[in-house]
Amino acid sequence: NNLTTTNSSEDINEKSEISKFTMSSSDRTFTKVALYSAVVAGFAYVGYKVVKESINKWKPPQGNGKLYVRRLSGSDILLENLENAFSNGRGEYRIRPFNVKERIKDLNLQALQFADTVMALEKPSPPGVTRSLSSTPLGSPKHATSPVEFRVSCPERLLQLREEELKHRLQDMFHKPQKLLTPYEAKCLVALLHTEEVDVLEKSLVTLLKCTAFSDNQKTLRDVKVLRQLQRLLIHRETKIKIACIKVLANMALNLENQPYMDFVIPSLVPIVLKTRNEDLLLNALIGITNLIVLDTWIKQIDEPFLIFISGLILNDKKEIRLQALKLLANVSSYECMINLLLKSMVLLSVGRRLCEVENEDEILRMTTVMANALPFIIEHLDESMHKLLFEKGHLPEMKKKLYDLMKTHPHEDIKKNSRICYMAYKPM
């Protein structure tokens, strides 16, 4: 019995050890399965959230959507009307005033200009390339150019998209004193030159005329191709538009930097001078040509038929036209390359004949200037056979007497000096 009892207790202990080993192995298996299930569930949940957010991003907002409205003055938009647009009545409305939007746009433009300025200062521009601080698709680095501005950079496109805004800006600029233009304001003015409304077009040109009093504005306008649009307007059907356009060109002609881009001015204005019967248009065309030939860039475009016509204008009934024709001739006579042409076109003969008849000081000053510029060169460089083109037969004594009187008695110093030069040139004849 004792032996049997001992064997039974050993069997029980052995079975207990086997049972413990079996239970420990099954617990580990269960733990692994639970862990793997949790990891898979986590990945599935994250993937579900990502897919759900990407899908919902393209869905229109429901319920608590926000509506931004640009409210213009005089608009009939009412909050009651907006509330009726949402049946659930839970919409959130924010009215954005027009002037706030304009201020945001100006600040963005200033930020672009600042970035462009910094890059222009830090990076030397290559030789022969004009450094411009305006933000344009062709002149600025890609990362400083707004794609929105590139899309509306074409003036016609800008006019189509923002006509009311441009007219609103024009009203402000038209009534305010002269100031420096921003590149965007310059683009607005150039865009308005494409309008078919004559009143708006005239007001735009008058505003341009005021702005071109500043050389900085002229550079800004030149960068946005204003000269190309002015060339197109020189053949406009309305006379007042032509006059306003010529006035702007006359202002810009005095700037040396504009001269290379103004090759079209004289060929466009000469036909106007030769054909028009409108005295105001004629006078402004003469002013435009006179200002352009202050520099010698395009002086070769003046030809003999034009000079013959101008010599006839010094007999015009209107004093302003006579004086402006003489100013033009005075500018032409300051170039030695044009003196032979003045002689052949009988301009000097006409001026000398007119000098003996006129008493107006301004006209006498311009006439003696023309003759004093031309006569010394003619006497020194041209053959004596050409001298007969300076005066009519029997007219020389009268001209000498007139010049002598002016030289001795006239109070104006420039007239006295010019008369002395002319008298000394005529004296040996």
C-alpha positions in Angstrom: 0.0 0.0 0.0 2.7 2.4 0.8 4.4 1.7 -2.5 1.1 2.3 -4.4 0.6 5.6 -2.6 4.0 6.8 -3.5 3.6 6.0 -7.2 0.2 7.8 -7.3 1.6 11.1 -5.9 4.5 11.0 -8.5 2.0 10.6 -11.3 -0.1 13.5 -10.1 3.0 15.8 -9.9 4.1 14.8 -13.5 0.6 15.6 -14.9 0.6 19.0 -13.1 3.9 19.9 -14.7 2.6 18.9 -18.2 -0.6 21.0 -17.6 1.4 24.1 -16.7 3.6 23.8 -19.8 0.5 23.4 -22.1 -1.3 26.5 -20.5 1.8 28.7 -20.8 2.2 27.9 -24.5 -1.4 28.6 -25.4 -1.3 32.0 -23.5 1.7 33.2 -25.7 -0.1 32.2 -28.8 -3.2 34.2 -27.8 -1.1 37.2 -27.0 0.6 37.1 -30.4 -2.7 36.8 -32.2 -4.2 39.8 -30.2 -1.1 42.0 -30.9 -1.2 41.3 -34.7 -4.9 42.0 -34.8 -4.4 45.3 -33.0 -1.6 46.3 -35.5 -3.7 45.4 -38.5 -6.7 47.2 -37.1 -4.6 50.4 -36.5 -3.3 50.4 -40.0 -6.8 49.9 -41.4 -8.2 52.8 -39.3 -5.4 55.2 -40.4 -6.0 54.3 -44.0 -9.7 54.8 -43.6 -9.2 58.3 -42.1 -6.8 59.3 -44.9 -9.1 58.2 -47.7 -12.1 59.8 -46.0 -10.4 63.2 -45.6 -9.1 63.1 -49.2 -12.7 62.4 -50.5 -14.4 65.0 -48.2 -11.9 67.7 -49.3 -13.5 67.8 -52.8 -17.0 67.8 -51.5 -18.9 71.2 -51.2 -19.3 72.3 -47.5 -22.6 71.5 -46.0 -24.3 73.2 -43.1 -21.8 75.6 -41.6 -20.2 76.9 -44.9 -18.7 80.4 -45.0 -19.7 82.8 -47.7 -17.4 85.8 -48.6 -19.1 88.6 -50.5 -17.3 91.7 -52.0 -19.9 94.4 -51.4 -19.8 97.4 -53.7 -21.3 100.8 -53.0 -24.8 101.0 -54.2 -25.2 97.2 -54.2 -28.6 95.7 -53.3 -27.2 92.7 -51.5 -28.9 92.2 -48.1 -28.3 89.8 -45.4 -32.0 88.7 -45.6 -31.4 87.7 -49.2 -28.3 85.7 -48.2 -30.1 83.9 -45.4 -32.9 82.8 -47.8 -30.2 81.0 -49.9 -29.7 78.5 -47.1 -32.7 76.5 -46.1 -31.2 75.2 -42.9 -30.3 78.8 -41.7 -26.9 77.7 -40.3 -24.7 79.5 -42.8 -22.0 81.9 -41.6 -21.7 85.1 -43.6 -18.7 87.5 -43.8 -19.0 90.7 -45.9 -15.6 91.8 -47.3 -15.7 95.6 -48.2 -14.3 96.6 -51.6 -11.6 98.9 -50.1 -10.3 96.1 -47.9 -9.8 93.9 -51.0 -8.0 96.8 -52.8 -5.8 97.3 -49.8 -4.9 93.6 -49.7 -4.0 93.8 -53.4 -1.8 96.9 -52.9 0.0 95.2 -50.0 0.6 92.1 -52.2 2.0 94.3 -55.0 4.3 96.1 -52.6 5.6 92.8 -51.3 6.3 91.6 -54.9 8.1 94.9 -55.6 10.2 94.6 -52.4 11.3 91.1 -53.4 12.1 92.1 -56.9 14.1 95.1 -55.6 16.2 93.0 -53.2 16.9 90.4 -56.0 17.8 93.2 -58.4 20.3 94.7 -55.9 21.9 91.4 -55.0 22.2 89.9 -58.5 24.0 92.1 -61.1 22.1 92.4 -64.3 23.9 91.3 -67.5 25.3 94.0 -69.9 22.8 95.6 -72.2 19.8 94.5 -70.1 17.6 97.2 -68.5 17.1 96.6 -64.8 13.4 97.0 -64.1 11.8 96.8 -60.7 8.3 96.2 -62.0 6.9 92.7 -61.6 6.4 91.4 -65.1 6.3 87.9 -66.5 9.3 88.7 -68.8 11.4 91.0 -66.6 11.2 89.4 -63.2 12.4 86.1 -61.7 9.9 83.3 -61.9 9.5 83.0 -58.1 8.7 86.8 -57.8 6.1 86.8 -60.5 2.4 86.4 -59.6 0.7 83.9 -61.9 -2.5 85.9 -61.5 -0.8 89.0 -62.8 0.7 87.0 -65.7 -2.8 85.9 -66.7 -4.1 89.4 -66.9 -0.9 91.2 -68.1 -2.3 91.7 -71.6 -4.0 95.1 -71.5 -7.0 94.0 -73.5 -7.5 91.0 -71.1 -7.1 93.3 -68.1 -9.8 95.7 -69.5 -12.2 92.8 -70.1 -11.9 91.3 -66.6 -11.7 94.5 -64.5 -13.3 97.3 -66.5 -15.4 98.7 -63.6 -12.4 98.6 -61.3 -10.2 100.4 -63.9 -12.8 103.1 -64.3 -13.0 103.5 -60.6 -9.2 103.9 -60.4 -9.3 106.3 -63.3 -11.7 108.6 -61.4 -9.4 108.7 -58.4 -6.3 109.4 -60.5 -8.0 112.0 -62.6 -9.2 114.2 -59.7 -6.1 113.7 -57.5 -2.9 115.7 -57.9 0.1 114.3 -59.8 1.9 111.4 -58.1 4.2 108.5 -58.8 2.5 105.6 -60.4 2.8 102.0 -59.2 3.3 99.4 -62.0 -0.2 98.2 -61.5 -1.7 101.7 -61.9 0.4 102.2 -65.1 -1.0 98.9 -66.4 -4.5 100.1 -65.6 -4.0 103.3 -67.6 -2.6 101.5 -70.6 -5.5 99.0 -70.4 -8.0 101.8 -70.5 -6.5 103.1 -73.8 -8.2 100.1 -75.4 -11.7 101.2 -74.5 -14.2 102.2 -77.2 -15.7 104.9 -74.9 -14.4 108.2 -76.1 -14.9 110.1 -72.8 -13.1 107.4 -70.8 -10.3 107.4 -73.4 -9.9 111.2 -73.3 -9.8 111.1 -69.5 -7.2 108.4 -69.5 -5.0 110.4 -71.9 -5.4 113.6 -69.7 -4.4 111.5 -66.7 -1.4 110.2 -68.6 -0.4 113.8 -69.6 -0.3 114.8 -65.9 1.6 111.7 -64.9 4.3 112.2 -67.6 5.4 115.3 -65.8 7.6 112.9 -63.7 10.5 111.1 -65.4 10.0 108.1 -63.1 6.4 107.8 -64.3 7.6 107.9 -67.9 9.9 104.9 -67.2 7.1 103.0 -65.6 4.7 103.7 -68.5 7.4 102.8 -71.0 7.9 99.4 -69.4 4.2 98.6 -69.8 4.3 99.6 -73.6 2.4 102.8 -73.4 4.1 104.2 -76.5 2.8 101.3 -78.6 -0.8 102.2 -77.6 -0.2 105.9 -78.3 1.0 105.1 -81.8 -2.3 103.4 -82.4 -4.3 106.3 -81.2 -2.7 108.8 -83.6 -5.1 107.5 -86.2 -8.2 107.7 -84.0 -11.3 109.0 -85.7 -11.9 111.6 -83.0 -9.8 114.8 -83.3 -9.7 115.4 -79.5 -8.3 112.0 -78.9 -5.5 112.7 -81.4 -4.7 116.0 -79.7 -4.6 114.5 -76.3 -2.4 111.6 -77.6 0.0 114.1 -79.2 0.3 116.1 -76.0 1.4 112.9 -74.1 3.9 112.1 -76.8 5.3 115.7 -76.8 5.9 115.3 -73.1 7.7 112.0 -73.4 9.7 113.2 -76.4 11.9 115.4 -74.2 13.2 112.3 -72.3 16.4 110.9 -73.7 15.5 107.4 -72.6 12.2 107.4 -74.5 13.8 108.5 -77.8 14.8 105.1 -79.1 11.2 103.9 -78.9 9.7 106.9 -80.7 10.7 106.3 -84.3 7.1 106.3 -85.3 6.3 109.9 -84.1 7.6 112.0 -87.0 6.3 109.7 -89.8 2.9 109.8 -88.0 2.8 113.5 -87.3 4.1 114.8 -90.6 1.0 113.7 -92.6 -1.2 115.3 -89.9 0.7 118.6 -90.3 0.4 118.5 -94.1 -3.3 117.6 -94.3 -5.2 118.8 -91.3 -7.4 121.9 -91.4 -7.8 121.9 -87.6 -5.6 124.6 -86.1 -5.4 123.0 -82.6 -4.4 119.6 -84.1 -1.8 121.4 -86.3 -0.4 123.3 -83.4 0.0 120.3 -81.2 1.5 118.2 -84.0 4.1 121.0 -84.5 4.9 121.0 -80.8 5.3 117.2 -80.8 7.8 117.3 -83.7 9.6 120.3 -82.2 10.1 118.5 -78.9 11.3 115.3 -80.6 14.0 117.0 -82.6 15.5 118.7 -79.6 17.7 115.6 -79.8 19.2 114.4 -83.0 17.9 110.8 -82.8 15.3 111.1 -85.5 16.3 114.4 -87.2 17.0 112.6 -90.5 13.3 111.9 -90.8 12.7 115.6 -91.7 12.6 116.0 -95.5 12.5 118.8 -98.0 8.7 118.9 -98.7 8.0 119.2 -95.0 10.4 122.1 -94.6 8.9 123.9 -97.6 5.4 123.5 -96.0 6.8 124.8 -92.6 8.3 127.8 -94.3 4.8 128.7 -95.5 3.4 128.5 -91.9 5.5 131.4 -90.8 2.9 133.5 -92.7 -0.1 131.9 -91.0 -2.8 134.1 -89.6 -2.6 132.5 -86.1 0.3 133.8 -84.1 0.8 130.6 -82.1 1.2 128.5 -85.3 3.7 131.0 -86.7 5.8 131.0 -83.6 5.7 127.2 -83.3 6.8 126.8 -86.9 9.7 129.1 -86.2 10.7 127.2 -83.1 10.7 124.0 -85.2 12.9 125.6 -87.8 15.3 126.9 -85.1 15.7 123.3 -83.8 16.4 122.0 -87.3 18.9 124.8 -88.0 21.0 123.7 -85.0 22.1 120.6 -86.9 24.8 121.1 -89.5 23.6 118.0 -91.4 20.3 119.9 -92.1 21.5 123.3 -93.2 22.0 122.3 -96.8 18.4 121.1 -96.8 17.2 124.4 -95.3 19.0 126.2 -98.1 17.6 124.1 -100.9 14.0 124.3 -99.6 14.2 128.1 -99.6 13.5 128.2 -95.9 16.3 130.8 -95.2 15.0 133.0 -98.0 11.5 132.9 -96.6 12.8 133.7 -93.1 14.9 136.6 -94.3 12.0 138.1 -96.2 9.7 137.7 -93.2 12.3 139.3 -90.9 12.1 142.6 -92.7 8.3 142.7 -92.1 7.7 141.5 -88.6 8.0 143.5 -85.4 7.0 140.8 -82.8 9.9 140.2 -80.5 9.3 136.4 -80.1 9.2 135.9 -83.8 12.3 138.1 -84.4 14.2 136.1 -81.9 13.4 132.7 -83.6 14.1 134.1 -87.1 17.5 135.5 -86.1 18.3 132.3 -84.4 17.6 130.3 -87.5 19.7 132.6 -89.6 22.6 132.8 -87.1 22.7 129.0 -86.9 22.9 128.5 -90.6 24.7 131.5 -92.2 28.3 130.9 -90.7 28.2 127.3 -91.9 27.0 128.3 -95.3 29.6 131.0 -95.8 32.4 128.7 -94.6 31.5 125.3 -96.2 29.3 125.9 -99.2 30.1 127.2 -102.7 29.4 130.9 -103.5 26.9 129.8 -106.1 24.7 128.6 -103.3 24.7 132.1 -101.6 22.0 133.3 -104.1 19.5 131.1 -102.3 19.9 133.3 -99.2 18.2 136.4 -100.5 16.3 137.7 -103.5 17.9 140.1 -106.0 17.5 143.6 -104.7 16.5 142.5 -101.2 19.9 142.3 -99.7 20.3 146.1 -98.8 17.0 146.0 -96.9 18.0 142.9 -95.0 21.3 144.4 -94.0 19.7 147.5 -92.8 17.2 145.6 -90.7 19.9 143.5 -89.1 22.0 146.5 -88.4 19.2 148.3 -86.6 18.5 145.2 -84.5 22.1 144.8 -83.7 22.4 148.4 -82.5 19.0 149.3 -80.9 17.1 146.2 -79.9 16.9 145.7 -76.1 17.0 141.9 -76.2 20.5 140.6 -75.9 20.0 137.4 -77.8 18.4 139.2 -80.7 21.4 141.7 -80.8 23.9 138.8 -80.7 22.1 136.9 -83.5 21.7 140.0 -85.6 25.4 140.8 -85.3 26.3 137.2 -86.5 23.9 137.5 -89.5 25.1 141.1 -90.4 28.7 140.0 -90.4 27.8 137.1 -92.7 25.9 139.3 -95.2 28.3 142.2 -95.1 30.8 140.9 -97.7 27.9 140.1 -100.2 
